[in-house]
Amino acid sequence: MKTVIVTGASGGIGGAIVNNLLGMGYHVIGACRNTDHLPDTPGLTRLRLDLSSFDSVRKAAGQLSGMEIFGIINNAGIMPVRETVMTADGLERTFQVNYAATRLFTELLVPQISRGGVIVFTSSVARKCAGKTDHAPERAAAASNPLTRFMAYGRTKRMLCNLTKEMALQLAPREIRVNAATPGVVDTGLIRLGWKTIDRLADVIFRPFISTPSQGAMAAMHAFSSPDTGLLFCQRGPIKP
């Protein structure tokens, strides 16, 4: 049975990805901060992973030492909108969780990915608003309101698209596919702005018309299953970055 790791497995989209993979017959390792939130399901193994700590990333990767891995779906991501929090590692939390630690976790496990395996990074439509990605850590740390926080989030997602292309070329000799997925606007807690009145209005007016987590997960499943590499996928299939 092939093993696939899913980060952020306890969230809405992450849970849907896990269910899809289990239904396809994979052994799934659900990696997240709160493993108690994962169901006790045959074929699902829990792994504690806190991307806001590089020590946790290294520990989690170490627990998988020697295991052959078929795929990694990097689904975990955050967008806090009302605070700027620095981690113990000295990086702004959004930048570390979404990009730096996600990259580190993946690179630590690349040697264990089998020939013909696959890596998926979760991007976002917010990547289009990010502009340049130079000095990304400093820009993220300077974010102090919902608009700039959104830009900092989008910047990490644009960087993941760039990383997808970079790793796709690097791992092509081993026939490891590397793709990105953009799930669209999905009904999860990530889209909350932190303003009670606006968020309540959005719950009534906006949320009924956006994608469900199961629909959003289809982007990652397309990226995972495609025979191509270095591409960006939405719920319908490949799109331009």
C-alpha positions in Angstrom: 0.0 0.0 0.0 1.4 3.4 -1.0 1.8 6.1 1.6 0.7 9.7 1.2 1.2 12.5 3.7 -1.4 15.3 4.0 -0.5 18.3 6.1 -3.4 20.3 7.6 -5.3 17.0 7.6 -7.7 18.0 10.3 -9.1 21.0 8.4 -12.1 21.1 6.0 -10.2 20.7 2.8 -7.5 18.5 4.4 -10.2 16.2 5.7 -11.8 15.9 2.3 -8.4 15.2 0.7 -7.8 12.4 3.3 -11.1 10.8 2.5 -10.4 10.9 -1.2 -7.1 9.2 -0.7 -8.4 6.6 1.6 -11.1 5.8 -0.9 -8.4 5.3 -3.5 -6.7 2.7 -1.3 -3.7 4.8 -0.1 -2.3 4.7 3.4 -2.6 8.3 4.6 -0.5 10.0 7.2 -2.5 12.9 8.6 0.0 15.6 9.7 -1.4 18.4 11.8 -1.0 20.3 15.1 -4.1 18.7 16.8 -4.0 15.1 15.9 -7.0 14.4 18.3 -9.1 16.1 15.7 -8.5 13.4 13.2 -10.9 10.5 13.0 -10.0 7.0 14.1 -10.2 5.5 10.6 -8.5 2.4 9.1 -5.7 3.4 6.8 -5.1 6.8 8.5 -2.0 7.3 10.7 -1.6 10.4 12.9 1.5 12.6 12.9 1.9 15.7 15.0 3.3 18.6 12.9 3.4 22.2 13.9 4.7 24.2 11.0 5.2 27.3 13.2 8.2 25.4 14.8 11.1 24.2 12.8 11.9 21.8 15.6 8.5 20.2 15.2 9.1 19.9 11.5 12.4 18.2 11.9 10.9 15.9 14.6 8.0 14.9 12.4 10.2 14.2 9.5 12.5 12.2 11.7 9.6 10.0 12.8 9.1 9.0 9.1 12.8 8.1 8.7 13.3 5.1 6.5 9.6 5.0 5.3 9.0 5.0 1.6 6.7 7.8 0.7 4.7 8.0 -2.5 3.3 11.5 -2.1 3.1 14.7 0.0 0.1 17.0 -0.3 1.0 20.2 1.5 -2.4 21.5 2.4 -1.7 23.3 5.6 -1.9 27.1 5.6 -2.9 30.1 7.7 -4.0 33.7 7.2 -4.3 35.5 10.6 -5.7 38.9 9.8 -5.4 41.0 12.9 -2.1 40.2 14.4 1.6 39.9 13.4 3.1 37.0 15.4 6.8 36.1 15.3 7.7 32.5 15.9 10.4 31.2 18.2 12.4 30.7 15.0 12.4 34.5 14.3 10.0 34.5 11.3 6.5 35.9 10.9 4.1 33.1 11.4 2.2 33.2 8.1 5.5 33.2 6.2 6.9 30.3 8.2 3.8 28.1 8.2 2.8 28.7 4.6 6.2 28.7 3.0 9.4 28.3 5.0 8.4 25.3 7.1 6.3 23.7 4.3 9.4 23.8 2.1 11.6 22.4 4.9 9.3 19.6 5.6 9.1 18.6 2.0 12.8 18.9 1.3 13.6 16.7 4.4 11.4 14.0 3.0 12.3 14.2 -0.7 15.0 11.5 -0.4 12.3 9.1 0.7 9.8 9.8 -2.1 9.7 6.8 -4.4 10.4 7.1 -8.1 7.2 8.2 -9.9 5.9 9.8 -6.7 4.2 13.2 -6.4 4.4 16.5 -4.4 1.5 19.0 -4.2 1.7 22.5 -2.9 -1.5 24.5 -2.1 -1.5 27.9 -3.6 -4.4 30.4 -3.7 -6.2 32.9 -5.9 -4.6 35.5 -3.5 -1.3 34.8 -5.3 -2.5 37.2 -8.0 -2.5 40.1 -5.6 0.9 39.5 -4.2 3.2 41.3 -6.6 6.9 40.8 -6.0 8.1 38.2 -3.6 11.4 39.8 -2.8 12.0 40.4 0.9 9.0 38.4 1.7 9.8 37.7 5.4 10.3 41.4 6.1 7.1 42.3 4.3 5.1 39.7 6.1 6.5 40.9 9.5 5.4 44.5 8.6 1.8 43.5 7.9 -0.5 44.9 10.6 -4.0 45.1 9.2 -6.4 42.9 7.2 -5.3 44.2 3.8 -1.6 43.9 4.3 -2.1 40.5 6.0 -3.9 39.3 2.9 -1.0 40.5 0.7 1.5 38.7 3.0 -0.6 35.5 2.7 -0.8 35.9 -1.1 2.9 36.4 -1.3 3.6 33.1 0.3 1.2 31.4 -2.1 3.0 33.0 -5.1 6.3 31.7 -3.7 4.8 28.2 -3.5 4.0 28.4 -7.2 7.6 29.4 -7.9 8.8 26.5 -5.7 6.6 24.1 -7.6 8.3 25.0 -10.9 11.8 24.8 -9.3 11.3 21.4 -7.7 9.5 20.0 -10.8 12.8 20.6 -12.7 15.0 19.3 -9.9 13.0 16.1 -9.4 12.2 15.3 -13.1 15.1 12.8 -13.3 13.5 10.7 -10.6 10.1 11.1 -12.4 8.7 12.8 -9.3 5.8 15.1 -10.3 5.5 18.4 -8.5 2.3 20.4 -9.0 0.4 23.2 -7.3 -3.3 23.5 -6.5 -5.6 26.5 -6.0 -8.8 25.4 -4.4 -10.7 28.6 -5.0 -12.8 30.4 -2.4 -13.9 27.7 0.0 -16.2 27.7 3.0 -13.6 27.4 5.7 -12.5 29.5 8.7 -9.6 30.8 6.6 -11.7 33.4 4.9 -12.8 35.2 8.0 -11.6 38.8 8.2 -11.9 39.3 12.0 -14.6 42.0 11.8 -17.7 40.6 13.5 -20.3 42.5 11.6 -18.7 41.9 8.2 -18.1 38.2 9.0 -21.7 37.8 10.1 -23.0 39.4 6.9 -20.6 37.2 4.9 -21.9 34.1 6.6 -25.5 34.9 5.4 -24.8 36.5 2.0 -21.5 35.1 0.8 -20.9 31.6 2.2 -23.9 29.9 0.6 -22.4 30.6 -2.8 -18.8 29.5 -2.4 -17.3 26.1 -2.7 -17.6 23.3 -0.1 -14.4 21.8 1.3 -15.0 18.7 -0.8 -15.2 20.8 -3.9 -12.1 22.7 -3.0 -10.2 19.5 -2.4 -10.7 18.6 -6.1 -7.9 21.0 -7.1 -5.4 19.0 -5.0 -6.7 15.7 -6.3 -6.2 16.9 -9.9 -2.7 18.0 -9.1 -2.0 14.7 -7.3 -3.4 12.4 -10.0 -2.1 14.3 -13.1 0.7 12.7 -15.1 2.1 16.2 -15.8 4.5 18.2 -13.6 5.1 21.8 -12.9 1.5 22.9 -13.4 -1.2 24.7 -11.3 -4.6 23.1 -11.0 -8.0 24.4 -10.0 -11.2 22.5 -9.2 -11.7 21.9 -13.0 -8.1 21.1 -14.0 -4.9 22.8 -15.1 -4.8 26.6 -15.4 -2.2 29.3 -16.1 -0.2 30.3 -13.0 
